[in-house]
């Protein structure tokens, strides 16, 4: 695991894919609204506080991730939330282009459209994280 300048956690997956998770509400805003590319996947645990998580494609790749990568990113979102000690957790996912911030909303607050729900156990990726 590595903290980047914006206080984000980054986990490396196979084939150049990575998962990024925000650390604070301000970091979540930056990750969701500035860092994420429109075609990347966005995740957040349903109904409770937690980090915003992005499944980041390798540079230049706009292909869709496989279902296993989507579930790994959902599990990271569950891990970086108040639901970490729970069993199976519902995690909402959508493409980053469907994430927006309501005018005047506090940091970390977003609205989403066209969501999918994954039911996963909180976990970090099976790949060795970057130090």
Secondary structure as UniProt FT lines:
FT   STRAND          2..3
FT   TURN            5..6
FT   STRAND          8..12
FT   HELIX           14..16
FT   STRAND          18..22
FT   HELIX           25..30
FT   HELIX           31..35
FT   TURN            38..39
FT   STRAND          41..45
FT   TURN            46..47
FT   STRAND          53..56
FT   TURN            59..60
FT   HELIX           67..79
FT   TURN            82..85
FT   STRAND          88..95
FT   HELIX           96..98
FT   STRAND          99..100
FT   TURN            103..104
FT   TURN            107..108
FT   STRAND          111..112
FT   STRAND          116..121
//
